[in-house]
Structures are given as C-alpha cells and as structure tokens.
Amino acid sequence: MIVVSVMLLSAVDGRAQELARMEICNMGTGTRTLGNYSAETLRGRSTEDFARRTRQRIAYVNGHPREREHVWNLVAKCLRALRYGGDQRARHDDIREMALQHAADANGGYIDAATKKIVNAALDIALCTATPKEGDKL
C-alpha cells in the first residue's frame, strides 16, 4: 500500500497536522510491468479522523506502467481518477469525445448527425451541463 499524506507544518508553533490522506493499493491483477490499483481518500482533517477509516472517494487506475513511470505519475493518475483538481470543463470535453468515439466505433466508424445529437443531449444531462425539460425526447 502507498499512503499519501498531506501535512501542514506550522511555521508559527511548529505543530504538524495531517490535512488529507489517500491510500493506493495494488489490486494484484496486473502484469509484471503494468499494475492495476485502487485509490481511496479518507474523510477528515486530522490523523484521528483518518483513523476512523471513513472512505470519502474511491477510484481505480488500470494499466499503470509501474517500472517505466515514477510513483508520482501514479499519484497524479489516482487524483484525476478520484476527480480532484483540473478543469471540470476539460474533463467533460474528454468524456464527450470518448462517448462520441464509442458511438462511431459501434457504428462501423461513422456517426451520423442524428446519433451525434442524441449522444450530446444525453451527455448534457449526465454531466449536468443541461437539464431536461418536460417533454424533451432524445
């Protein structure tokens, strides 16, 4: 297990306070070179809170090249998977592009205007970028 702890070291009184904790666990389902990991953050703002082991978020990172990339790359991937940091709009754009690509792949590499409109409308609702109006149909 990898434990990532964010500590505040006070310049005023020298006290240390744990502000956040993430635990990354090897799931044991990867290969020698590619690892699959679960990552979870614990709820709280102190070591005592984290000792309660109340899970705040959980996510998975699959296919991490464990020997080729530094552990900080794994930490960054876990934070992204847990939806910390970054531009929310950029994540929505990535999700939209993936969904449209899957729709095209399922249709032999082509996506017509009507299918694209349906996928975009569904994503607007799912990503909370639009709200459905009564009577709206996809």
N, CA, C and O atoms as a GROMACS GRO file, in nm:
protein
  552
    1MET      N    1   0.085  -0.118   0.000
    1MET     CA    2   0.000   0.000   0.000
    1MET      C    3   0.090   0.124   0.000
    1MET      O    4   0.193   0.128   0.067
    2ILE      N    5   0.047   0.222  -0.076
    2ILE     CA    6   0.112   0.353  -0.077
    2ILE      C    7   0.020   0.449  -0.004
    2ILE      O    8  -0.099   0.458  -0.036
    3VAL      N    9   0.073   0.518   0.095
    3VAL     CA   10  -0.006   0.617   0.169
    3VAL      C   11   0.048   0.755   0.134
    3VAL      O   12   0.167   0.784   0.154
    4VAL      N   13  -0.041   0.840   0.083
    4VAL     CA   14  -0.005   0.978   0.050
    4VAL      C   15  -0.072   1.065   0.155
    4VAL      O   16  -0.195   1.067   0.166
    5SER      N   17   0.008   1.136   0.232
    5SER     CA   18  -0.043   1.219   0.341
    5SER      C   19  -0.003   1.363   0.315
    5SER      O   20   0.111   1.392   0.280
    6VAL      N   21  -0.099   1.454   0.333
    6VAL     CA   22  -0.071   1.596   0.321
    6VAL      C   23  -0.062   1.652   0.462
    6VAL      O   24  -0.158   1.646   0.539
    7MET      N   25   0.055   1.705   0.494
    7MET     CA   26   0.080   1.755   0.628
    7MET      C   27   0.100   1.906   0.625
    7MET      O   28   0.164   1.961   0.534
    8LEU      N   29   0.046   1.973   0.724
    8LEU     CA   30   0.070   2.115   0.745
    8LEU      C   31   0.170   2.127   0.860
    8LEU      O   32   0.143   2.082   0.971
    9LEU      N   33   0.285   2.186   0.832
    9LEU     CA   34   0.386   2.210   0.934
    9LEU      C   35   0.384   2.359   0.965
    9LEU      O   36   0.427   2.440   0.883
   10SER      N   37   0.335   2.394   1.082
   10SER     CA   38   0.317   2.534   1.118
   10SER      C   39   0.451   2.603   1.139
   10SER      O   40   0.538   2.555   1.212
   11ALA      N   41   0.467   2.716   1.072
   11ALA     CA   42   0.587   2.798   1.092
   11ALA      C   43   0.576   2.879   1.220
   11ALA      O   44   0.675   2.931   1.271
   12VAL      N   45   0.454   2.889   1.273
   12VAL     CA   46   0.431   2.969   1.393
   12VAL      C   47   0.467   2.890   1.520
   12VAL      O   48   0.547   2.936   1.601
   13ASP      N   49   0.407   2.772   1.534
   13ASP     CA   50   0.428   2.697   1.658
   13ASP      C   51   0.496   2.562   1.637
   13ASP      O   52   0.519   2.489   1.734
   14GLY      N   53   0.528   2.527   1.511
   14GLY     CA   54   0.599   2.402   1.484
   14GLY      C   55   0.514   2.277   1.485
   14GLY      O   56   0.565   2.167   1.465
   15ARG      N   57   0.384   2.293   1.510
   15ARG     CA   58   0.296   2.175   1.513
   15ARG      C   59   0.278   2.117   1.374
   15ARG      O   60   0.282   2.189   1.274
   16ALA      N   61   0.257   1.988   1.369
   16ALA     CA   62   0.227   1.918   1.244
   16ALA      C   63   0.082   1.871   1.250
   16ALA      O   64   0.036   1.818   1.352
   17GLN      N   65   0.010   1.892   1.140
   17GLN     CA   66  -0.130   1.848   1.134
   17GLN      C   67  -0.152   1.781   0.999
   17GLN      O   68  -0.122   1.838   0.894
   18GLU      N   69  -0.206   1.660   1.004
   18GLU     CA   70  -0.239   1.589   0.881
   18GLU      C   71  -0.371   1.644   0.828
   18GLU      O   72  -0.471   1.645   0.899
   19LEU      N   73  -0.369   1.691   0.701
   19LEU     CA   74  -0.488   1.753   0.642
   19LEU      C   75  -0.565   1.659   0.549
   19LEU      O   76  -0.686   1.671   0.535
   20ALA      N   77  -0.494   1.565   0.487
   20ALA     CA   78  -0.559   1.477   0.390
   20ALA      C   79  -0.479   1.348   0.379
   20ALA      O   80  -0.358   1.346   0.404
   21ARG      N   81  -0.549   1.240   0.342
   21ARG     CA   82  -0.482   1.112   0.323
   21ARG      C   83  -0.546   1.034   0.208
   21ARG      O   84  -0.668   1.028   0.195
   22MET      N   85  -0.460   0.977   0.126
   22MET     CA   86  -0.503   0.888   0.018
   22MET      C   87  -0.425   0.758   0.030
   22MET      O   88  -0.305   0.760   0.058
   23GLU      N   89  -0.494   0.647   0.010
   23GLU     CA   90  -0.429   0.517   0.012
   23GLU      C   91  -0.443   0.453  -0.126
   23GLU      O   92  -0.552   0.448  -0.183
   24ILE      N   93  -0.332   0.406  -0.178
   24ILE     CA   94  -0.327   0.342  -0.309
   24ILE      C   95  -0.287   0.197  -0.288
   24ILE      O   96  -0.183   0.169  -0.229
   25CYS      N   97  -0.370   0.104  -0.336
   25CYS     CA   98  -0.344  -0.038  -0.316
   25CYS      C   99  -0.328  -0.110  -0.449
   25CYS      O  100  -0.408  -0.090  -0.541
   26ASN      N  101  -0.225  -0.192  -0.458
   26ASN     CA  102  -0.208  -0.277  -0.575
   26ASN      C  103  -0.314  -0.386  -0.568
   26ASN      O  104  -0.325  -0.457  -0.468
   27MET      N  105  -0.394  -0.399  -0.674
   27MET     CA  106  -0.503  -0.496  -0.673
   27MET      C  107  -0.456  -0.637  -0.704
   27MET      O  108  -0.532  -0.733  -0.690
   28GLY      N  109  -0.330  -0.650  -0.747
   28GLY     CA  110  -0.277  -0.784  -0.775
   28GLY      C  111  -0.328  -0.846  -0.903
   28GLY      O  112  -0.314  -0.966  -0.923
   29THR      N  113  -0.389  -0.766  -0.990
   29THR     CA  114  -0.448  -0.820  -1.113
   29THR      C  115  -0.372  -0.777  -1.237
   29THR      O  116  -0.416  -0.806  -1.349
   30GLY      N  117  -0.261  -0.710  -1.221
   30GLY     CA  118  -0.184  -0.661  -1.335
   30GLY      C  119  -0.081  -0.763  -1.382
   30GLY      O  120  -0.091  -0.882  -1.352
   31THR      N  121   0.015  -0.713  -1.454
   31THR     CA  122   0.126  -0.796  -1.500
   31THR      C  123   0.253  -0.748  -1.431
   31THR      O  124   0.248  -0.660  -1.346
   32ARG      N  125   0.365  -0.805  -1.468
   32ARG     CA  126   0.492  -0.764  -1.409
   32ARG      C  127   0.521  -0.617  -1.439
   32ARG      O  128   0.580  -0.548  -1.357
   33THR      N  129   0.479  -0.571  -1.556
   33THR     CA  130   0.511  -0.434  -1.596
   33THR      C  131   0.395  -0.336  -1.582
   33THR      O  132   0.416  -0.216  -1.570
   34LEU      N  133   0.272  -0.387  -1.584
   34LEU     CA  134   0.154  -0.299  -1.574
   34LEU      C  135   0.075  -0.333  -1.448
   34LEU      O  136   0.038  -0.448  -1.426
   35GLY      N  137   0.050  -0.230  -1.367
   35GLY     CA  138  -0.022  -0.252  -1.243
   35GLY      C  139  -0.162  -0.195  -1.245
   35GLY      O  140  -0.188  -0.094  -1.312
   36ASN      N  141  -0.251  -0.259  -1.171
   36ASN     CA  142  -0.387  -0.211  -1.152
   36ASN      C  143  -0.402  -0.174  -1.004
   36ASN      O  144  -0.366  -0.252  -0.916
   37TYR      N  145  -0.455  -0.055  -0.979
   37TYR     CA  146  -0.458  -0.001  -0.844
   37TYR      C  147  -0.595   0.052  -0.807
   37TYR      O  148  -0.669   0.101  -0.892
   38SER      N  149  -0.627   0.042  -0.680
   38SER     CA  150  -0.742   0.113  -0.625
   38SER      C  151  -0.686   0.230  -0.545
   38SER      O  152  -0.579   0.220  -0.485
   39ALA      N  153  -0.759   0.339  -0.544
   39ALA     CA  154  -0.718   0.456  -0.467
   39ALA      C  155  -0.840   0.506  -0.391
   39ALA      O  156  -0.950   0.514  -0.445
   40GLU      N  157  -0.819   0.539  -0.266
   40GLU     CA  158  -0.930   0.596  -0.190
   40GLU      C  159  -0.879   0.708  -0.100
   40GLU      O  160  -0.768   0.704  -0.048
   41THR      N  161  -0.964   0.807  -0.086
   41THR     CA  162  -0.934   0.915   0.008
   41THR      C  163  -1.021   0.893   0.130
   41THR      O  164  -1.132   0.840   0.122
   42LEU      N  165  -0.968   0.934   0.242
   42LEU     CA  166  -1.040   0.918   0.368
   42LEU      C  167  -1.096   1.052   0.412
   42LEU      O  168  -1.033   1.156   0.393
   43ARG      N  169  -1.212   1.048   0.472
   43ARG     CA  170  -1.280   1.169   0.518
   43ARG      C  171  -1.215   1.219   0.646
   43ARG      O  172  -1.183   1.142   0.736
   44GLY      N  173  -1.196   1.350   0.651
   44GLY     CA  174  -1.145   1.410   0.774
   44GLY      C  175  -1.038   1.513   0.748
   44GLY      O  176  -0.999   1.539   0.634
   45ARG      N  177  -0.991   1.572   0.857
   45ARG     CA  178  -0.885   1.673   0.850
   45ARG      C  179  -0.785   1.656   0.963
   45ARG      O  180  -0.715   1.750   1.001
   46SER      N  181  -0.780   1.534   1.018
   46SER     CA  182  -0.683   1.509   1.124
   46SER      C  183  -0.649   1.361   1.124
   46SER      O  184  -0.723   1.279   1.069
   47THR      N  185  -0.537   1.327   1.186
   47THR     CA  186  -0.495   1.188   1.197
   47THR      C  187  -0.603   1.106   1.268
   47THR      O  188  -0.628   0.991   1.232
   48GLU      N  189  -0.666   1.166   1.368
   48GLU     CA  190  -0.772   1.097   1.442
   48GLU      C  191  -0.892   1.069   1.350
   48GLU      O  192  -0.950   0.960   1.355
   49ASP      N  193  -0.928   1.166   1.265
   49ASP     CA  194  -1.037   1.145   1.170
   49ASP      C  195  -1.004   1.030   1.075
   49ASP      O  196  -1.088   0.944   1.050
   50PHE      N  197  -0.882   1.028   1.023
   50PHE     CA  198  -0.843   0.927   0.927
   50PHE      C  199  -0.838   0.788   0.990
   50PHE      O  200  -0.856   0.688   0.921
   51ALA      N  201  -0.812   0.782   1.119
   51ALA     CA  202  -0.809   0.654   1.190
   51ALA      C  203  -0.946   0.586   1.190
   51ALA      O  204  -0.955   0.465   1.206
   52ARG      N  205  -1.052   0.664   1.172
   52ARG     CA  206  -1.188   0.607   1.165
   52ARG      C  207  -1.211   0.530   1.035
   52ARG      O  208  -1.303   0.449   1.025
   53ARG      N  209  -1.127   0.558   0.935
   53ARG     CA  210  -1.130   0.489   0.806
   53ARG      C  211  -1.263   0.508   0.731
   53ARG      O  212  -1.314   0.414   0.670
   54THR      N  213  -1.317   0.628   0.736
   54THR     CA  214  -1.439   0.659   0.661
   54THR      C  215  -1.398   0.700   0.520
   54THR      O  216  -1.335   0.804   0.500
   55ARG      N  217  -1.435   0.618   0.424
   55ARG     CA  218  -1.398   0.643   0.284
   55ARG      C  219  -1.475   0.763   0.230
   55ARG      O  220  -1.596   0.773   0.247
   56GLN      N  221  -1.402   0.853   0.164
   56GLN     CA  222  -1.466   0.968   0.101
   56GLN      C  223  -1.489   0.941  -0.047
   56GLN      O  224  -1.599   0.961  -0.098
   57ARG      N  225  -1.385   0.896  -0.117
   57ARG     CA  226  -1.395   0.865  -0.259
   57ARG      C  227  -1.312   0.741  -0.289
   57ARG      O  228  -1.215   0.712  -0.219
   58ILE      N  229  -1.350   0.668  -0.393
   58ILE     CA  230  -1.272   0.554  -0.438
   58ILE      C  231  -1.270   0.555  -0.591
   58ILE      O  232  -1.368   0.590  -0.655
   59ALA      N  233  -1.158   0.515  -0.646
   59ALA     CA  234  -1.143   0.508  -0.792
   59ALA      C  235  -1.038   0.403  -0.824
   59ALA      O  236  -0.972   0.350  -0.735
   60TYR      N  237  -1.023   0.375  -0.955
   60TYR     CA  238  -0.930   0.272  -0.999
   60TYR      C  239  -0.843   0.325  -1.112
   60TYR      O  240  -0.888   0.401  -1.197
   61VAL      N  241  -0.719   0.282  -1.110
   61VAL     CA  242  -0.624   0.313  -1.218
   61VAL      C  243  -0.574   0.180  -1.269
   61VAL      O  244  -0.513   0.102  -1.195
   62ASN      N  245  -0.599   0.153  -1.395
   62ASN     CA  246  -0.558   0.026  -1.456
   62ASN      C  247  -0.450   0.049  -1.560
   62ASN      O  248  -0.449   0.150  -1.630
   63GLY      N  249  -0.359  -0.046  -1.568
   63GLY     CA  250  -0.256  -0.042  -1.671
   63GLY      C  251  -0.145   0.059  -1.647
   63GLY      O  252  -0.085   0.108  -1.743
   64HIS      N  253  -0.117   0.091  -1.522
   64HIS     CA  254  -0.009   0.185  -1.493
   64HIS      C  255   0.126   0.115  -1.512
   64HIS      O  256   0.151   0.011  -1.452
   65PRO      N  257   0.214   0.172  -1.597
   65PRO     CA  258   0.346   0.110  -1.620
   65PRO      C  259   0.437   0.132  -1.498
   65PRO      O  260   0.509   0.232  -1.489
   66ARG      N  261   0.432   0.038  -1.406
   66ARG     CA  262   0.493   0.055  -1.274
   66ARG      C  263   0.644   0.070  -1.276
   66ARG      O  264   0.700   0.137  -1.189
   67GLU      N  265   0.710   0.012  -1.372
   67GLU     CA  266   0.857   0.022  -1.377
   67GLU      C  267   0.903   0.140  -1.462
   67GLU      O  268   1.011   0.193  -1.440
   68ARG      N  269   0.823   0.180  -1.557
   68ARG     CA  270   0.862   0.285  -1.650
   68ARG      C  271   0.832   0.426  -1.598
   68ARG      O  272   0.904   0.520  -1.630
   69GLU      N  273   0.726   0.440  -1.518
   69GLU     CA  274   0.687   0.572  -1.470
   69GLU      C  275   0.712   0.585  -1.320
   69GLU      O  276   0.700   0.488  -1.245
   70HIS      N  277   0.747   0.705  -1.279
   70HIS     CA  278   0.771   0.734  -1.138
   70HIS      C  279   0.641   0.723  -1.060
   70HIS      O  280   0.532   0.738  -1.116
   71VAL      N  281   0.652   0.697  -0.931
   71VAL     CA  282   0.535   0.682  -0.846
   71VAL      C  283   0.449   0.808  -0.844
   71VAL      O  284   0.328   0.799  -0.824
   72TRP      N  285   0.508   0.927  -0.865
   72TRP     CA  286   0.429   1.049  -0.868
   72TRP      C  287   0.330   1.048  -0.984
   72TRP      O  288   0.224   1.109  -0.976
   73ASN      N  289   0.364   0.980  -1.093
   73ASN     CA  290   0.269   0.967  -1.203
   73ASN      C  291   0.148   0.885  -1.161
   73ASN      O  292   0.035   0.915  -1.199
   74LEU      N  293   0.171   0.781  -1.083
   74LEU     CA  294   0.060   0.701  -1.030
   74LEU      C  295  -0.026   0.786  -0.937
   74LEU      O  296  -0.149   0.780  -0.943
   75VAL      N  297   0.038   0.864  -0.851
   75VAL     CA  298  -0.037   0.951  -0.759
   75VAL      C  299  -0.123   1.049  -0.838
   75VAL      O  300  -0.240   1.070  -0.805
   76ALA      N  301  -0.066   1.109  -0.943
   76ALA     CA  302  -0.142   1.205  -1.025
   76ALA      C  303  -0.259   1.136  -1.094
   76ALA      O  304  -0.369   1.192  -1.098
   77LYS      N  305  -0.238   1.016  -1.147
   77LYS     CA  306  -0.347   0.943  -1.212
   77LYS      C  307  -0.458   0.911  -1.111
   77LYS      O  308  -0.576   0.921  -1.144
   78CYS      N  309  -0.419   0.874  -0.992
   78CYS     CA  310  -0.519   0.845  -0.889
   78CYS      C  311  -0.600   0.969  -0.853
   78CYS      O  312  -0.722   0.962  -0.841
   79LEU      N  313  -0.532   1.082  -0.838
   79LEU     CA  314  -0.604   1.206  -0.806
   79LEU      C  315  -0.702   1.243  -0.917
   79LEU      O  316  -0.814   1.285  -0.890
   80ARG      N  317  -0.659   1.226  -1.044
   80ARG     CA  318  -0.751   1.254  -1.156
   80ARG      C  319  -0.870   1.159  -1.154
   80ARG      O  320  -0.984   1.200  -1.172
   81ALA      N  321  -0.840   1.029  -1.131
   81ALA     CA  322  -0.948   0.929  -1.128
   81ALA      C  323  -1.046   0.958  -1.014
   81ALA      O  324  -1.166   0.930  -1.025
   82LEU      N  325  -0.995   1.012  -0.905
   82LEU     CA  326  -1.079   1.048  -0.790
   82LEU      C  327  -1.150   1.182  -0.810
   82LEU      O  328  -1.227   1.225  -0.725
   83ARG      N  329  -1.123   1.246  -0.923
   83ARG     CA  330  -1.184   1.373  -0.963
   83ARG      C  331  -1.141   1.491  -0.876
   83ARG      O  332  -1.221   1.576  -0.839
   84TYR      N  333  -1.012   1.492  -0.844
   84TYR     CA  334  -0.955   1.607  -0.776
   84TYR      C  335  -0.877   1.689  -0.877
   84TYR      O  336  -0.816   1.635  -0.969
   85GLY      N  337  -0.880   1.821  -0.860
   85GLY     CA  338  -0.800   1.911  -0.942
   85GLY      C  339  -0.847   1.918  -1.086
   85GLY      O  340  -0.940   1.849  -1.127
   86GLY      N  341  -0.781   2.003  -1.160
   86GLY     CA  342  -0.808   2.012  -1.302
   86GLY      C  343  -0.932   2.092  -1.335
   86GLY      O  344  -1.008   2.133  -1.248
   87ASP      N  345  -0.950   2.111  -1.462
   87ASP     CA  346  -1.060   2.188  -1.517
   87ASP      C  347  -1.179   2.097  -1.542
   87ASP      O  348  -1.169   2.003  -1.622
   88GLN      N  349  -1.289   2.122  -1.476
   88GLN     CA  350  -1.410   2.040  -1.493
   88GLN      C  351  -1.456   2.039  -1.638
   88GLN      O  352  -1.500   1.935  -1.688
   89ARG      N  353  -1.446   2.152  -1.705
   89ARG     CA  354  -1.488   2.162  -1.845
   89ARG      C  355  -1.403   2.070  -1.932
   89ARG      O  356  -1.455   2.005  -2.022
   90ALA      N  357  -1.273   2.066  -1.906
   90ALA     CA  358  -1.184   1.980  -1.985
   90ALA      C  359  -1.222   1.833  -1.967
   90ALA      O  360  -1.221   1.756  -2.064
   91ARG      N  361  -1.256   1.793  -1.844
   91ARG     CA  362  -1.297   1.654  -1.821
   91ARG      C  363  -1.426   1.624  -1.896
   91ARG      O  364  -1.440   1.516  -1.955
   92HIS      N  365  -1.519   1.717  -1.896
   92HIS     CA  366  -1.643   1.696  -1.969
   92HIS      C  367  -1.616   1.680  -2.118
   92HIS      O  368  -1.676   1.595  -2.184
   93ASP      N  369  -1.525   1.762  -2.171
   93ASP     CA  370  -1.491   1.751  -2.313
   93ASP      C  371  -1.429   1.616  -2.345
   93ASP      O  372  -1.458   1.557  -2.449
   94ASP      N  373  -1.343   1.566  -2.255
   94ASP     CA  374  -1.283   1.434  -2.275
   94ASP      C  375  -1.389   1.324  -2.274
   94ASP      O  376  -1.386   1.234  -2.357
   95ILE      N  377  -1.483   1.333  -2.181
   95ILE     CA  378  -1.591   1.234  -2.171
   95ILE      C  379  -1.677   1.239  -2.298
   95ILE      O  380  -1.713   1.136  -2.353
   96ARG      N  381  -1.709   1.359  -2.342
   96ARG     CA  382  -1.791   1.376  -2.462
   96ARG      C  383  -1.721   1.314  -2.583
   96ARG      O  384  -1.783   1.243  -2.662
   97GLU      N  385  -1.592   1.342  -2.597
   97GLU     CA  386  -1.518   1.288  -2.711
   97GLU      C  387  -1.512   1.135  -2.706
   97GLU      O  388  -1.526   1.069  -2.810
   98MET      N  389  -1.491   1.078  -2.587
   98MET     CA  390  -1.489   0.932  -2.574
   98MET      C  391  -1.624   0.872  -2.610
   98MET      O  392  -1.631   0.770  -2.680
   99ALA      N  393  -1.733   0.933  -2.562
   99ALA     CA  394  -1.866   0.880  -2.590
   99ALA      C  395  -1.896   0.885  -2.739
   99ALA      O  396  -1.950   0.789  -2.795
  100LEU      N  397  -1.862   0.995  -2.803
  100LEU     CA  398  -1.886   1.005  -2.947
  100LEU      C  399  -1.800   0.905  -3.024
  100LEU      O  400  -1.845   0.848  -3.124
  101GLN      N  401  -1.677   0.883  -2.978
  101GLN     CA  402  -1.591   0.785  -3.045
  101GLN      C  403  -1.647   0.644  -3.029
  101GLN      O  404  -1.643   0.565  -3.123
  102HIS      N  405  -1.698   0.611  -2.910
  102HIS     CA  406  -1.759   0.479  -2.889
  102HIS      C  407  -1.882   0.461  -2.977
  102HIS      O  408  -1.904   0.354  -3.034
  103ALA      N  409  -1.961   0.566  -2.988
  103ALA     CA  410  -2.079   0.558  -3.076
  103ALA      C  411  -2.037   0.535  -3.220
  103ALA      O  412  -2.098   0.455  -3.291
  104ALA      N  413  -1.934   0.604  -3.263
  104ALA     CA  414  -1.885   0.586  -3.401
  104ALA      C  415  -1.829   0.446  -3.419
  104ALA      O  416  -1.856   0.381  -3.520
  105ASP      N  417  -1.751   0.398  -3.322
  105ASP     CA  418  -1.694   0.263  -3.331
  105ASP      C  419  -1.803   0.157  -3.339
  105ASP      O  420  -1.790   0.059  -3.412
  106ALA      N  421  -1.911   0.177  -3.263
  106ALA     CA  422  -2.021   0.081  -3.264
  106ALA      C  423  -2.097   0.084  -3.396
  106ALA      O  424  -2.172  -0.008  -3.427
  107ASN      N  425  -2.077   0.190  -3.473
  107ASN     CA  426  -2.148   0.206  -3.599
  107ASN      C  427  -2.051   0.196  -3.718
  107ASN      O  428  -2.071   0.261  -3.821
  108GLY      N  429  -1.948   0.115  -3.703
  108GLY     CA  430  -1.854   0.094  -3.812
  108GLY      C  431  -1.766   0.213  -3.843
  108GLY      O  432  -1.719   0.228  -3.956
  109GLY      N  433  -1.742   0.299  -3.744
  109GLY     CA  434  -1.653   0.412  -3.763
  109GLY      C  435  -1.722   0.540  -3.809
  109GLY      O  436  -1.656   0.642  -3.832
  110TYR      N  437  -1.853   0.534  -3.824
  110TYR     CA  438  -1.928   0.650  -3.873
  110TYR      C  439  -2.034   0.688  -3.771
  110TYR      O  440  -2.096   0.601  -3.709
  111ILE      N  441  -2.054   0.817  -3.754
  111ILE     CA  442  -2.161   0.864  -3.667
  111ILE      C  443  -2.239   0.972  -3.743
  111ILE      O  444  -2.182   1.072  -3.787
  112ASP      N  445  -2.368   0.949  -3.759
  112ASP     CA  446  -2.450   1.046  -3.833
  112ASP      C  447  -2.493   1.160  -3.740
  112ASP      O  448  -2.478   1.151  -3.619
  113ALA      N  449  -2.548   1.263  -3.798
  113ALA     CA  450  -2.585   1.384  -3.724
  113ALA      C  451  -2.690   1.354  -3.617
  113ALA      O  452  -2.684   1.410  -3.508
  114ALA      N  453  -2.785   1.266  -3.648
  114ALA     CA  454  -2.891   1.235  -3.551
  114ALA      C  455  -2.834   1.162  -3.429
  114ALA      O  456  -2.870   1.193  -3.316
  115THR      N  457  -2.745   1.067  -3.452
  115THR     CA  458  -2.683   0.993  -3.342
  115THR      C  459  -2.596   1.087  -3.258
  115THR      O  460  -2.596   1.080  -3.135
  116LYS      N  461  -2.523   1.175  -3.325
  116LYS     CA  462  -2.439   1.271  -3.255
  116LYS      C  463  -2.524   1.361  -3.166
  116LYS      O  464  -2.485   1.392  -3.054
  117LYS      N  465  -2.640   1.403  -3.216
  117LYS     CA  466  -2.730   1.489  -3.139
  117LYS      C  467  -2.782   1.415  -3.016
  117LYS      O  468  -2.791   1.472  -2.908
  118ILE      N  469  -2.817   1.288  -3.033
  118ILE     CA  470  -2.867   1.207  -2.921
  118ILE      C  471  -2.758   1.190  -2.815
  118ILE      O  472  -2.784   1.207  -2.696
  119VAL      N  473  -2.637   1.155  -2.857
  119VAL     CA  474  -2.526   1.136  -2.763
  119VAL      C  475  -2.498   1.265  -2.689
  119VAL      O  476  -2.481   1.264  -2.567
  120ASN      N  477  -2.492   1.376  -2.759
  120ASN     CA  478  -2.464   1.505  -2.695
  120ASN      C  479  -2.574   1.545  -2.597
  120ASN      O  480  -2.545   1.597  -2.490
  121ALA      N  481  -2.699   1.522  -2.633
  121ALA     CA  482  -2.810   1.556  -2.543
  121ALA      C  483  -2.804   1.471  -2.416
  121ALA      O  484  -2.825   1.523  -2.306
  122ALA      N  485  -2.776   1.342  -2.431
  122ALA     CA  486  -2.765   1.254  -2.314
  122ALA      C  487  -2.649   1.296  -2.226
  122ALA      O  488  -2.660   1.296  -2.103
  123LEU      N  489  -2.538   1.332  -2.287
  123LEU     CA  490  -2.421   1.376  -2.210
  123LEU      C  491  -2.447   1.509  -2.139
  123LEU      O  492  -2.401   1.528  -2.026
  124ASP      N  493  -2.519   1.599  -2.202
  124ASP     CA  494  -2.552   1.726  -2.137
  124ASP      C  495  -2.627   1.700  -2.007
  124ASP      O  496  -2.602   1.766  -1.906
  125ILE      N  497  -2.718   1.606  -2.010
  125ILE     CA  498  -2.795   1.573  -1.891
  125ILE      C  499  -2.708   1.501  -1.789
  125ILE      O  500  -2.708   1.535  -1.671
  126ALA      N  501  -2.633   1.400  -1.835
  126ALA     CA  502  -2.549   1.321  -1.744
  126ALA      C  503  -2.440   1.404  -1.679
  126ALA      O  504  -2.407   1.382  -1.562
  127LEU      N  505  -2.384   1.498  -1.752
  127LEU     CA  506  -2.276   1.581  -1.698
  127LEU      C  507  -2.328   1.708  -1.631
  127LEU      O  508  -2.250   1.793  -1.588
  128CYS      N  509  -2.459   1.720  -1.622
  128CYS     CA  510  -2.524   1.834  -1.558
  128CYS      C  511  -2.487   1.966  -1.626
  128CYS      O  512  -2.479   2.070  -1.560
  129THR      N  513  -2.465   1.961  -1.757
  129THR     CA  514  -2.441   2.085  -1.830
  129THR      C  515  -2.570   2.138  -1.889
  129THR      O  516  -2.575   2.248  -1.943
  130ALA      N  517  -2.676   2.058  -1.878
  130ALA     CA  518  -2.809   2.099  -1.920
  130ALA      C  519  -2.909   2.019  -1.838
  130ALA      O  520  -2.877   1.911  -1.789
  131THR      N  521  -3.025   2.071  -1.824
  131THR     CA  522  -3.129   1.996  -1.753
  131THR      C  523  -3.239   1.963  -1.851
  131THR      O  524  -3.275   2.045  -1.935
  132PRO      N  525  -3.294   1.843  -1.841
  132PRO     CA  526  -3.401   1.807  -1.933
  132PRO      C  527  -3.526   1.887  -1.903
  132PRO      O  528  -3.560   1.913  -1.788
  133LYS      N  529  -3.593   1.925  -2.008
  133LYS     CA  530  -3.719   1.997  -1.994
  133LYS      C  531  -3.831   1.895  -2.010
  133LYS      O  532  -3.818   1.797  -2.082
  134GLU      N  533  -3.940   1.920  -1.943
  134GLU     CA  534  -4.052   1.828  -1.952
  134GLU      C  535  -4.092   1.813  -2.098
  134GLU      O  536  -4.109   1.911  -2.170
  135GLY      N  537  -4.108   1.688  -2.140
  135GLY     CA  538  -4.147   1.661  -2.277
  135GLY      C  539  -4.028   1.642  -2.371
  135GLY      O  540  -4.047   1.601  -2.486
  136ASP      N  541  -3.904   1.672  -2.325
  136ASP     CA  542  -3.788   1.651  -2.410
  136ASP      C  543  -3.772   1.502  -2.439
  136ASP      O  544  -3.791   1.418  -2.352
  137LYS      N  545  -3.738   1.474  -2.561
  137LYS     CA  546  -3.713   1.335  -2.600
  137LYS      C  547  -3.578   1.330  -2.667
  137LYS      O  548  -3.540   1.422  -2.740
  138LEU      N  549  -3.507   1.223  -2.641
  138LEU     CA  550  -3.378   1.202  -2.706
  138LEU      C  551  -3.397   1.137  -2.839
  138LEU      O  552  -3.299   1.111  -2.910
   0.00000   0.00000   0.00000
